[in-house]
Amino acid sequence: MKKTMKTFALASALGLLSSASFAAEKVNIGMPSWTGAQAIAHLLAEVVESRIGGEAELVPGNNATIFQAMDQGKGDIDVHPDVWLPNQESFTKKYVDGAGTVQLSSNPYEGNQGFCVSKDFGEANNVTDIADLGRPDVAAKMDSDGNGKGEMWIGAPGWASANVNEVKVRDYGLLDFLEPIRAEESVKTARVKDSITKSEGYAFYCYKPHAIWYQFDVTMLSEPTFDPANYVMVQPSDDPDWYEKSKVATKDALKNVQIAWSKSLAERSPAIAEFFERFSLEADDVSNFAFEISGNGRDPAEVAKEWVAANTERVDGWLGL
């Protein structure tokens, strides 16, 4: 997945670094499994290559792997493209606040999490709230394998949000009616499409920004208003008894989503580190990226290249021009 290096004469534009020093700039970009993160990873790589003239490599990994590599500061993985807080707070507390080896962007976009069903299924069965998934008639219509429980996708393996959702299913009193499923996001997307085509019931973890809002007609269910007293989440990285010690019976608060990078990058590739400090996106940008990639099946690198070419002024701002 290594991208080839392209050299551009930007020294006169930036007035700080020679073209030779730009060519020496390198970064390894972590790439988690969800589409939004992959889109941002490719966008970062495109700017590094086409505008800074450096070299970028995309390295697949989960949250724990990426943060550990950033902490080590050896360049194995230098940046996480899509840190959701407070979902990944256990990592930022350890490496940003504690060890001080990772830097968090100060330019977040807003994220919203919940559970969705297709609009048709929701309207046909009066499913508007998370509690409706515990109605026996609704659960029966979501049971595709005949085991007596409906299925609900709660996230992919390794996602901190999947751990939160597993606790939520329990604390919302849904375990007698629903089976929480962890699988890669591509499996969820295929199942959503299949359930709509067959007019079946299916519930799944959903969030904004995401391509799903452009791909299918879905609706987010209401949940109890966020209440810190009823939202006590302990992640597995903090305690092996995380499930027993957690209590989540409320909607998640709105999220701040941003990139994070190894502080060692400032010494190894200063121009790239300065770019990361200025980098910012809107939620709609990420949703559109994700839709082009997972909805229209386009090459993420091609989408990123096209976007950078069409948004020269925004990219110039990221580069301090």
N, C-alpha and C positions, 0 to 999 in steps of 0.2 A: 504494500500500500504506500510505498515511499514515493513521494512526489519528486520530480526532477527540478534541479536548480535553474533558475532563470536570472540572468544578470541585467540590471538596468542602471543607467547612469542617473542617480538621484542626488548625487553630492551637491550639485548646484541648487537643487530645489530645497533641500534641507539645510544646506550651508553648515553642516556640523561634521558629517562623516564622509569619508572617501568611498568611492564605489567598491574599492577592495575590501574595506571593512564591512560594508553591507553584505558582500558575497560570503563573508565568513560567518554571518549571523545564521544560527541554526536553532530550531525548536522542535521538540517532540510533543505532539498534542494528544492528550488522552481523548479517547472516543468511547463513551458509554453506549449502552445498547439502544436508548430511546432516540427517536428520530430527530427531535429538536436539538439534542446535544450533538448528534452527528452532523446536522446542518450547520450549527455554529462552528464546530470543529473544522469543517471544510471551508467556511468563510474566513476563519482566522488564517488557515493555511494559504488561501488564495491571496490575501492581503500581504502576508509575509513574502510570498513568492513574486507576485506581480508588481507590488508597489515598494517593497523593501529590498527585493532582489536576494532574499535569503533562501534557506532550505527548510522545508517543513515535512515532518513525517507524522502520520496518523497512527496512533497506537491503541488498539482496543483494550478496554479494561473496565472493571467495575469501580465503584466509588472508593472502596478500601485500597485497592491496588494503586489507583491514581494518586490518592492523597499520600500514601506511604512513599511513593516514588518522588513526589514533589518535596516531601519532607527530607528525603535523603540528599536531594540537591545535586545528583550526579548527572542529570540530563536524560535519564531513562524515560521519564515523562515529566514535562515542565509545566503543563497547564491543564486544568479541568474546565471544559467549556460551558458547563451548565450546572452550577451549584445552587440547589434549592434549599432555602432556609425558611423555617427551622428544620426541615426534614433531615438535612445532613449536618445538623449542628454538632453532633458528637465528634465529627471530623474537624470542623472549624474550631471548636473549643480546644481540641487536642493540638492541632498543628498551627492554627492562626493565633489563637489567644494564649495557648500554653507554650509550645516549643518556639513559636515565632518564626517558623521556617517557611510559612506559606502566606502569601499576600492575597487578600480578598478585594475584588473590585468595589469601588464606591459608586458604581453606575448600574444599579439593578433594574430589571423590568419586573412587572407584577405577574404573579402566577396564582391561579385559582384551582383548587382540587375538589373532587367530589366523586359521585357515582352516577352513571348514566344508564339509560335504556333508550331504545329507539322511540321516536316520537309516536309512531303508530301503535306500538305495544303499550306505551304509557297511556295514550288516549283511550285505547280499546278496553283497558283493564283498570282505568282510574288509578294508575301508579304515578304519584307525584312526589312522594316522600320516601325516605329510606325505610321507614317502618312498614310501608306497603309491601316490601319484598318479603316480609315475614308472614304475609297472609297465605294460608295453605293453597288457595286457588291460584295465586300468582306464582308461588314456588313450584307448583305442579307444572305450570306452563313453561317453566324455565329448566325443567329436568329433561335433558337430552339423552342421558345414558340410562335412565330407568332405575336409578339407585334410591329414589324417593326424596332426593334433594335437588333443588335448582343449583345451577353453577353460576358463580360470579368471579370474574377475573379481578384479582387484587393487585397485580403488578408482576414485574419480571423478577427472577432470582437476583439477589444482590441489591435490590432497590430498598432504600430506607422507607420509602412510602408504602411498600408492600408489607413491611412489618407493622406500620401504623394501621393499615387497613385490616390486617389479620386480627389485631386487637379490637378494632372497631366492630368487625363482624360479631365477635364474642360479646362485646359490651353493649351493642345495640340489640342483643337477644336474638340474633339471626342464625346461630349455629344449628338449631334444630331444623331449619328450613333450607339453608344454603350451604354449599360446599365452596370454601374459598380456594381459588385456583391460581397457582403461580406458573407462568409460562412466558416465553418471549413475546414481545409486543406484536410481532408479526402474526403470531397465533391468535391473539385477541382480535386483531383487525380482520383476519379471515373469518373468525367466528361471528363478529358483528355483521359482516356482509352476508354470511350464510343465514343468520337468524332473520335478517330483514327479508332476504329473498324467500325464505320458507315461512314467513310470518310467525316465527317462534319468539319466545321470550328469552332475553339474555340481559344480564346486568354486568357492568364492568367499571373499573376504576377509570376515571377520565379527568382531564385537566386542560387548562388553558394557559399558554398557547399550545395548540396541537393541530395536526392535519385533520383529525377526526371531524372537526366542525365544518370542514369544507368537503369531506368525503361522503358523509351520511347525515341524515336528518335525525339528530339525537337530542336528548334533553337531559339536563342535570337535575337530579333529585334534591329536594330540600333536606336539610339535616338540622338538628338543634344548633342554635346560634353558638358560635365559638365561646367557650367558657374555660379559662385557664385552670379552674378548680377541677374540671372534669376532663382535662387533657394533660395527663401525666404519662409521657412516653419515654421508656428506657430502651435504648437500642442494644442489639446483641453485642456490639463492640464495646459497650460499657458494662454489661453484666450478663452472665450466662442464664440468669433467671429473669431475663427481660420480659418475657411474656407474662409471667405471674406478677411481676412488679409494676406492670403498666396498666393504665386505665385511660381509655379514650372513648368517650361517649358524647362527642360534640364535633361539629364541623371544624376542619382545619382553618386557622387564620389565613388570610391572604399571604402569599409568599413573596419574598424577595429572591430574585434569581439573577445570578451574576457569574462571571468567570473568576477563577482563582489560579495563581501561578506560584511557582517556586521562587523565593526571594533570591536564590542563587543565580537566576536567569539575568538579573541586572548586571552582573559581572561578566557573564559569558556572552550574552547577546543584548546589550543595552538598548538598541533601537527597538527590538521586539518587546522588551519589557516596558518601554515608554508607550508603545502602541497599545499594549494591554491596559495600561493605566487610563487611557483615554477612550477605550472601546466601550460602546454602549449600543443597545438595541431596544426596540419596542416589542411588546408581545405580538402585535400583528405581523411584524417582520418574521418572527420565528414561526408563527402559524403558516404564513405563506411559503416559507422555505420548506417546512415539513410537508405541506400539501403537494408541492411540486415534486418532492422526492418520493414520498410514500403513496400519494394519491395519483400522480401522473407518471410515476415510475421513471423519473428522470435521474440522470447521474448527478449526485450531490456536487461533485467538482464543477460540472458544467453550470449548475444553478448558481453556485457561488461566483464563478467567473462572470456570468451574465449580470448578477446583481452588483458586483464591484464596478463593472464597466458603466452601469446605469446610475450609479450613486457616487459619482466622483467627489462631489463636495462633502458628503458625509465622511467618506474615507479620508479625504484630505484633512478633515478635522481630527480624525483619530491619529493621524500622523503629525499633527501640530503644524500643518501648512497653512 
